[in-house]
Amino acid sequence: MVLWKIYFFFIAVISFPLYLAGASGRSAEFVTDLAFFIVLMVGFFGWAWRKRILTNLFWQIFLPVSVIWNLGHAYYTFEGISTIILTAIYIPTLIAGSLYAFKSQDIWGR
């Protein structure tokens, strides 16, 4: 779990400047992407620190929607290799979300 915690802080630290640099301010796309990212990071925190946050059903619904959003957003905003690299960097965040939603019986008490 230590590696997940380190990765959590890594993603948090690199994401803040990336969102600020790419911020289109008030666009619906930017706000939606930021909202998905924040909620996903909350779930990632729950996974890394083994905490119950919201409900298991919420994460089981949110995760597939988040994956669809992230892949669609990456396609929509494709700018070459940098988009591919950034998407690859965030894949473990989606993996952590998947483990949290579907493979964490010890957290959810099942």
Helices and strands as residue ranges (DSSP letters): H 2-21, H 28-48, H 56-76, H 81-102, H 105-108
